[in-house]
Amino acid sequence: MKAHLDPHPRRSRQTTIWFCALVGLGCNLVGLAQRPAQGPISAVRQTPEALGYELVWEDDFNGNALDPQKWAVRGVGPRALGYVSPEAVTVGDGYLKLHALKKNDRILLGAVGTQDRFMTRYGYFECRAQLQKSPGIWAAFWIQSTEIAKGEDPAIYGAEIDIMEFFKKLGTDIVSHNVHWAYGPRQQTTRGMQSYLKGVGEGFHTFALEWTPEKYAFFVDGYRFYEVRAGLSHIEEYMILSMEIPSKPEEIKDTVFPDVFVVDYVKVYKKKRGLSAGLPADAPAQTTRPAIYDDAAEGDKQVEEALVPINGPGVVRRPTSRSDGSPA
């Protein structure tokens, strides 16, 4: 059943307030720096085709193993509390499954990437997936640069673009997005952006990024939730699907193993020649001004901006915390 989303911003603000009140203790435990979740900034679902894109790359995982022309298991070896292993990556029945499982004294994790197989810049990147069930560990769909630790300018050295991360401690109806760049002592981030969509933790949903020379836009089930101008990469990067784990044992005390991140497909679209990126010409008017953030936060510094609804007063504060965990 498709979730009903209220496009009216005033009601969306009330929903956000109610939601945070319901899990207020949890919000406080996560920390005051955690940004509150928000609903979509688009009133209707948008498809890549309607935005002027055409399909250029896809994997439906219809075989019995990873397609070596498209993917490889990424980063085999220790990762935080876990160990990335080919044993935690399976393909069958039309799905890619990235597991988190215990074997002997190790927690095995699944992760795959397209590095040196498919690398590109700009476009519309989408996966359809079912997220993990447990807290502690988290599913992630992201784009990474091979040059990110070599310099501070994201235009030259790229950025880590977290299209989707599912930190269940934030709630069962929230997914997170983020952008990081300049790995090292002066690392920067846009801070975590939390999207609220009822039922996103159950069943299959689509998670997407529109990456243009001007901005990043984040989508869940075709609804646009955020736009960001900071940390823009202008170099080719590669896609990653992974099951992640934190570094502190107490953070997985409630995790139930085994668990799995199930991916139905991954698709990449490119803009049709002669069309610029952005909303289609016949798109309906947005109910709020787009949440376009130009600033970045460095270290523990917090920066806030306002998103002001067009049809009424009030301010929805721009959240200022990172999602969770450290970049990879």
C-alpha positions in Angstrom: 0.0 0.0 0.0 1.4 3.4 -0.9 1.9 5.9 1.9 -0.4 8.9 1.8 1.6 12.1 2.0 0.0 15.4 2.8 1.4 18.1 0.5 0.1 21.0 2.6 3.1 22.5 4.5 1.2 23.8 7.5 -0.1 20.3 8.2 3.4 18.9 7.5 4.8 21.1 10.2 2.2 19.9 12.6 3.0 16.3 11.7 6.7 16.9 12.3 6.0 18.5 15.7 3.7 15.6 16.6 6.3 13.1 15.5 9.1 14.7 17.5 6.8 15.0 20.6 6.0 11.3 20.3 9.7 10.3 20.2 10.9 13.3 22.1 13.0 11.3 24.5 14.6 9.5 21.6 15.3 12.8 19.9 17.1 14.1 23.0 19.1 10.9 23.3 20.3 11.2 19.8 21.3 14.7 20.6 20.2 18.3 20.2 22.3 18.5 17.1 20.1 16.0 15.3 18.0 17.7 12.7 14.2 17.1 12.8 12.7 15.2 9.9 10.6 17.0 7.3 8.1 15.9 4.7 8.5 16.3 0.9 8.9 19.7 -0.8 7.1 18.4 -3.9 3.4 17.9 -4.0 3.4 15.0 -6.5 5.7 12.2 -7.4 8.3 12.9 -10.0 9.9 10.4 -12.4 13.3 10.7 -14.0 11.6 10.6 -17.4 9.3 13.5 -16.5 12.5 15.4 -15.5 14.0 14.9 -18.9 16.2 11.9 -18.2 16.7 8.7 -20.1 18.0 5.3 -18.9 21.7 4.6 -19.6 22.7 1.9 -17.0 20.8 -0.6 -14.9 21.1 -3.9 -13.0 18.0 -5.9 -12.1 20.0 -8.7 -10.4 18.4 -11.4 -12.5 21.3 -13.8 -12.3 22.7 -16.0 -9.6 25.8 -13.9 -8.9 27.1 -10.4 -9.1 27.7 -9.2 -12.7 31.5 -8.7 -12.7 31.2 -6.2 -15.5 29.1 -3.9 -13.2 30.0 -4.7 -9.6 32.6 -6.0 -7.2 32.5 -6.7 -3.5 33.9 -3.5 -2.0 36.5 -3.2 0.8 36.9 -6.8 1.8 38.4 -6.7 5.3 37.7 -5.1 8.7 35.2 -2.3 8.8 34.3 -0.8 12.2 32.9 -3.7 14.3 32.4 -5.9 11.3 34.2 -7.5 8.4 33.2 -7.0 4.8 33.1 -10.4 3.1 31.9 -11.9 -0.2 30.0 -14.4 2.0 27.6 -11.6 3.0 26.7 -10.8 -0.6 24.2 -13.0 -2.5 22.2 -12.7 -5.7 19.1 -14.7 -6.5 15.4 -14.6 -7.3 15.9 -11.1 -8.9 17.5 -9.5 -5.8 20.8 -8.4 -4.5 21.0 -9.2 -0.8 23.6 -7.5 1.5 23.7 -9.4 4.8 24.8 -8.7 8.3 25.5 -12.0 10.0 27.5 -13.6 12.6 30.1 -16.3 11.8 32.4 -17.6 14.5 33.7 -14.5 16.2 33.0 -12.1 13.3 30.1 -10.0 12.1 30.2 -10.3 8.3 28.9 -7.4 6.2 27.9 -7.1 2.5 29.1 -4.2 0.4 29.4 -3.8 -3.4 30.5 -1.0 -5.7 31.0 0.0 -9.3 34.5 1.5 -9.0 36.5 1.1 -12.2 33.4 -0.6 -13.8 30.9 2.3 -14.0 32.0 5.7 -13.0 30.2 8.9 -14.1 29.2 12.4 -13.1 25.8 14.0 -13.0 22.5 12.2 -13.6 19.7 10.6 -11.8 20.6 7.6 -9.6 17.9 5.3 -8.2 17.6 2.1 -6.4 14.5 0.2 -5.2 15.1 -1.6 -2.0 13.8 -3.1 1.3 15.7 -1.8 4.3 17.1 -3.7 7.2 14.9 -4.5 10.3 17.3 -4.0 13.2 18.7 -0.8 14.8 22.5 -0.5 15.2 23.4 -1.6 11.7 22.1 0.4 8.7 21.5 0.1 4.9 23.2 2.6 2.7 23.1 3.7 -1.0 25.8 6.2 -1.8 28.2 7.7 -4.3 31.9 8.0 -3.7 35.0 9.7 -5.2 38.4 8.0 -5.5 40.1 11.4 -5.0 38.2 12.6 -1.9 41.2 12.4 0.5 43.6 14.2 -1.9 42.3 17.8 -1.5 39.6 20.1 -0.1 37.8 21.4 -3.2 34.9 19.0 -3.9 34.7 20.3 -7.5 38.1 18.9 -8.1 38.4 16.0 -5.6 34.7 14.9 -5.4 32.4 14.2 -2.5 30.7 11.4 -0.7 27.0 11.7 -1.5 24.8 9.6 0.8 21.7 9.1 -1.2 20.0 7.1 1.6 21.0 5.7 5.0 18.5 4.1 7.3 19.3 4.7 11.0 16.5 3.0 12.7 17.3 4.6 16.1 15.9 7.8 14.5 12.6 6.1 13.9 11.0 3.6 11.5 9.7 6.3 9.1 12.9 8.3 8.6 15.7 8.0 6.1 18.8 10.2 6.0 20.9 12.0 3.4 24.2 13.7 3.6 27.2 15.1 1.7 30.8 14.9 2.9 34.0 16.2 1.3 37.6 17.1 2.1 38.4 13.9 4.0 41.0 14.8 6.7 41.4 17.3 9.5 39.3 19.9 7.6 36.5 17.6 6.5 33.2 19.3 5.8 29.6 18.2 5.6 26.2 19.5 4.8 25.0 17.8 7.9 22.4 15.0 7.9 19.0 15.7 6.3 16.2 13.6 7.6 13.2 12.7 5.4 9.9 11.5 7.0 7.8 9.1 5.0 5.3 6.9 6.7 6.0 3.2 6.2 9.5 3.7 4.6 10.9 1.1 7.0 8.5 -1.6 5.6 8.4 -3.2 2.1 10.2 -1.8 -1.0 10.8 1.9 -1.7 12.8 3.9 -4.2 15.7 6.2 -3.1 17.2 8.6 -5.6 19.6 11.4 -6.2 19.5 14.0 -9.0 23.1 15.3 -9.4 23.5 18.3 -11.6 26.3 21.0 -12.0 24.2 23.2 -9.8 22.8 21.0 -7.0 22.0 17.7 -5.5 18.3 16.8 -5.0 17.2 13.8 -2.8 14.1 11.8 -3.5 12.1 9.0 -1.7 9.4 7.2 -3.7 9.6 9.9 -6.3 9.0 12.8 -3.8 11.6 15.5 -3.7 12.7 16.1 -0.1 15.8 18.2 -0.2 18.1 20.2 -2.5 21.7 21.1 -1.6 24.2 23.3 -3.4 27.1 22.8 -1.0 29.9 20.2 -1.7 29.2 19.9 -5.4 31.4 17.4 -7.1 32.3 17.9 -10.8 34.2 14.6 -11.3 33.3 11.0 -12.1 32.4 8.9 -9.1 31.0 5.4 -8.5 28.0 3.9 -6.7 28.0 1.8 -3.5 25.4 -0.4 -1.8 26.3 -1.5 1.7 25.3 -2.8 5.0 27.1 -0.6 7.6 27.9 -1.1 11.3 29.1 1.4 14.0 32.4 1.3 15.9 31.0 1.0 19.5 29.7 -2.4 20.7 26.9 -0.7 22.8 25.4 0.6 19.6 24.5 -2.9 18.4 23.2 -4.3 21.7 19.7 -4.4 20.2 20.7 -5.7 16.8 19.2 -9.0 15.8 21.4 -11.1 13.5 21.2 -12.1 10.7 19.6 -9.1 9.0 19.6 -8.1 5.3 19.3 -5.1 2.9 17.5 -6.3 -0.2 17.9 -4.4 -3.5 15.6 -5.0 -6.4 17.3 -2.8 -9.0 19.7 0.1 -9.5 19.2 2.5 -12.4 21.2 5.5 -13.7 19.7 8.1 -16.0 21.3 10.9 -18.0 19.7 14.2 -19.2 18.5 14.1 -22.7 20.5 16.2 -25.0 19.4 19.8 -25.1 17.6 19.7 -21.8 18.8 21.3 -18.6 18.4 19.7 -15.2 15.6 20.6 -12.8 11.9 20.5 -12.8 10.0 19.7 -16.0 8.2 22.6 -17.7 4.8 21.2 -16.9 5.5 20.4 -13.2 3.0 21.8 -10.7 4.0 24.6 -8.4 5.7 23.5 -5.3 4.0 24.0 -2.0 7.1 25.3 -0.3 10.2 27.1 -1.5 12.8 24.4 -2.3 15.0 23.5 0.7 18.2 24.6 -1.0 21.1 24.8 1.4 24.2 26.6 0.3 26.2 26.4 3.5 28.3 23.6 5.1 29.2 22.7 8.6 32.7 21.9 9.7 33.6 20.1 12.9 31.0 20.6 15.5 29.9 24.0 14.2 26.2 24.2 13.6 24.6 26.3 10.9 20.9 27.0 10.5 18.7 28.3 7.6 15.0 28.6 7.4 12.6 27.0 5.0 9.6 29.4 4.8 6.3 28.0 3.4 4.9 30.1 0.5 1.3 30.1 1.6 1.7 31.1 5.3 4.0 32.2 8.1 6.2 30.0 10.1 9.7 28.6 9.9 10.8 25.0 9.6 14.3 25.0 11.0 17.0 23.5 9.0 18.4 20.6 11.0 22.1 20.8 11.8 23.5 17.4 12.8 25.2 14.6 10.8 23.3 11.4 10.2 25.3 8.9 12.1 28.7 7.3 12.1 31.8 8.5 10.3 32.3 8.7 6.6 33.9 5.9 4.8 
